[in-house]
Amino acid sequence: MTTPALLPLSGRRLPPLNLGASAFPHHRATLRLSEKFILLLILSAFITLCFGAFFFLPDSSKHKRFDLGLEDVLIPHVDTSKGGKNLGGFLIHGQGHDEHRHREEEERLRNKIRADHEKALEEAKEKLKKSRDEIQAEIQTEKNKVVQELKKKDSKPLPPVPLPNLIGINSGEPADLDIREKRNKIKEMMKHAWDNYRQYGWGHNELKPIARKGHSTNIFGNSQMGATIVDALDTLYIMGLHDEFREGQEWIDKNLDFSVNSEVSVFEVNIRFIGGLLAAYYLSGQEVFKIKAVQLAGKLLPAFNTPTGIPWAMVNLKSGVGRNWGWASAGSSILAEFGTLHMEFVHLSYLTGDPVYYNKVMHIRKLLQKMDRPNGLYPNYLNPRTGRWGQHHTSVGGLGDSFYEYLLKAWLMSDKMDTEARKMYDDAIEAIEKHLIRKSNGGLTFIGEWKNGHLERKMGHLTCFAGGMFALGADGSRDDKAGHYLQLGAEIAHTCHESYDRTTLKLGPEAFKFDGGVEAVAVRQNEKYYILRPEVIETYWYMWRFTHDPKYRQWGWEATQAIDKYCRVSGGFSGVKDVYSSSPTYDDVQQSFFLAETLKYLYLLFSNDDLLPLDNWVFNTEAHPLPVLHLANTTLSGNPAYR
């Protein structure tokens, strides 16, 4: 069985499959034909077609036709053979004239074909006199015309929509000098990450900070879509790095193009690109972000063209053809992928007035509500063709995690009106607590994984987000259990801090066990890496917001210092391959989510609560803040989701 460390993606995010250019050589140099040769091929095909038309035109003698024009007169024919005067039919006068006219038309057509041949040959001669550079320039000019036409078609004006009441987008300055200095240090780390990406990876999806060049993975296809730019925008904005924000906006306006022949992850593109563009729009009010988000969303819609309406994992942005990951349980879609679209798609329907996005995600919800769930748990795999579950594997980490997060956040984002989502969340959390949450012999609370009828006593770094989720969902929980879930969140935060504290670098491993005497420690070599992940820090921030216990800021500062000491290089920040080694090797990737999530959550942890207050903002699973849609200041009151 493939280990999670090798999966290309899933859930909130498993490490991308790192296949370099050498794995799939494009052989562009060996396959490229000379432009002149291509032009000659096209012209010869055209000439052949024309001469074929010349020699194989239909013979008018075999295909008589009666072309009744003004010159053709219908004369009644009187049948007098029997002395009668009745009309026996019509004689067609001018038939010989018509045949003569038809021959003239054919001759005229032949003459036109000859003239076209001569003209095409003359144009070809002129083209072939030009240099290779001149021909390439003409081809590029024609390409640019086509691109501009496509952009005009895509740039339909969107209806004016009132912005929700946006509170707390540029505040949060702490009064305490020590806290302010720590916050400024995190801002400096953001500047270091951005400036190096700007210098060495601009326009690429991510950065290789040691090799000092662009980097990408299969989740973004083969296109340079500037993932780091889109992902980082809102972090730049709330940190007050407005010059850098404007740089990013200018690149997006001029270069971000979705009409590319590229197969991308629907989930990753939704949470990073659509989420990032929507957040940038709400924070800055710049229309370009909204327009780009809507253009991209239209490119993702073909992924829903399946027998069940459960979307494919991947879609080609140009052709609209979708498919699933080859490793995913007999062609299944993944719970955390098709279940992590709701927040962004509801906002798309709100901003455009088009219910198609809302309808897509509500259809998924209705289908899931009808299905049987083993032990009340949602398996991670669902076949989009049959509508049946794949293998019975349930996880609050990779493959499952953000599905549960988005049930809770759909309720919060609706101003707590979407009670259906809240009920689904509460039911799911009760089943998770009953079957997956356990205490270790050493007293650490952990969330295991359910695999084919038994509990695996292992917890992933991705699962650590759940501490913050339990705290966020405590208010409004059933049976007055708010205190219980806040305490559960604190216990998960403590366990995840232990996974950091028990390493040499004070950075957490990808996954850790609770077997025998081993607790909160990675056992396998391929689970000892740290790739700049945010989930533990995310939980620290939520716990800080709800308790103001100073230990969460202390733990956050420990992580900040460890990242700056062991992950910082001259060209940015890199993940490390072994957190238990005193001299670790780098993976040489500056992940886009490091700028979108890790540094944002650290900055918020050392800011006042009036920066992006949780009563007014809900963060998507990539830490992009989207405003709560209060009925009093939106047009959604007519939307059935909020009735």
Salt bridges, closest charged atoms under 4 A:
GLU35 OE1 - ARG132 NE 3.86
ASP67 OD2 - ARG101 NH2 2.63
GLU71 OE2 - ARG101 NE 3.26
ASP98 OD1 - ARG101 NH2 3.27
GLU99 OE2 - LYS64 NZ 2.81
GLU104 OE2 - HIS100 NE2 2.99
GLU105 OE1 - ARG65 NH2 3.55
GLU105 OE2 - ARG101 NH1 2.76
GLU105 OE1 - HIS102 ND1 3.68
GLU106 OE2 - HIS102 NE2 3.55
GLU107 OE1 - ARG110 NH1 3.88
ASP116 OD2 - LYS112 NZ 3.23
GLU122 OE2 - LYS125 NZ 3.77
GLU126 OE2 - LYS129 NZ 3.38
GLU138 OE1 - LYS127 NZ 2.44
GLU138 OE2 - LYS130 NZ 2.27
GLU142 OE2 - LYS145 NZ 3.56
GLU149 OE2 - LYS152 NZ 3.84
GLU173 OE2 - ARG180 NE 3.57
GLU173 OE1 - ARG183 NH2 2.71
ASP178 OD2 - LYS182 NZ 3.14
GLU188 OE1 - LYS185 NZ 3.15
GLU188 OE2 - ARG568 NH2 2.62
ASP195 OD2 - LYS191 NZ 2.86
GLU206 OE2 - ARG272 NH1 3.60
ASP231 OD1 - HIS624 NE2 2.77
ASP234 OD1 - LYS600 NZ 2.89
ASP234 OD2 - HIS624 ND1 2.60
ASP243 OD1 - ARG246 NH2 2.58
GLU244 OE2 - LYS191 NZ 3.14
GLU247 OE1 - ARG198 NE 3.64
GLU250 OE2 - LYS254 NZ 3.20
GLU263 OE2 - ARG323 NE 2.83
GLU268 OE1 - ARG13 NE 3.31
GLU268 OE1 - ARG272 NE 2.82
GLU287 OE1 - LYS290 NZ 3.40
GLU405 OE1 - ARG12 NH1 2.44
GLU405 OE2 - LYS409 NZ 2.68
ASP415 OD1 - HIS630 ND1 3.23
ASP418 OD2 - ARG365 NH2 2.88
GLU420 OE1 - ARG365 NH1 2.90
GLU420 OE2 - LYS366 NZ 2.76
ASP426 OD1 - ARG422 NH2 3.02
ASP426 OD2 - ARG478 NE 3.86
ASP427 OD2 - LYS423 NZ 2.79
ASP427 OD1 - ARG478 NH2 2.52
GLU430 OE2 - ARG478 NH1 3.05
GLU433 OE2 - HIS484 NE2 2.52
GLU449 OE1 - HIS393 NE2 3.11
GLU456 OE1 - LYS451 NZ 3.13
ASP475 OD2 - LYS416 NZ 3.51
GLU491 OE1 - LYS439 NZ 3.30
GLU498 OE1 - ARG502 NE 2.91
ASP501 OD1 - LYS506 NZ 3.60
GLU510 OE2 - ARG533 NH2 2.92
GLU527 OE2 - LYS458 NZ 2.99
GLU535 OE1 - HIS461 ND1 3.01
GLU538 OE1 - ARG12 NH2 2.38
GLU558 OE1 - HIS497 NE2 3.02
ASP564 OD2 - LYS185 NZ 3.00
ASP564 OD1 - ARG568 NH1 2.93
GLU597 OE2 - ARG13 NH1 3.45
ASP609 OD1 - ARG545 NE 3.34
ASP609 OD2 - HIS548 NE2 2.70
GLU622 OE1 - ARG13 NH2 2.20
GLU622 OE2 - ARG272 NE 3.94
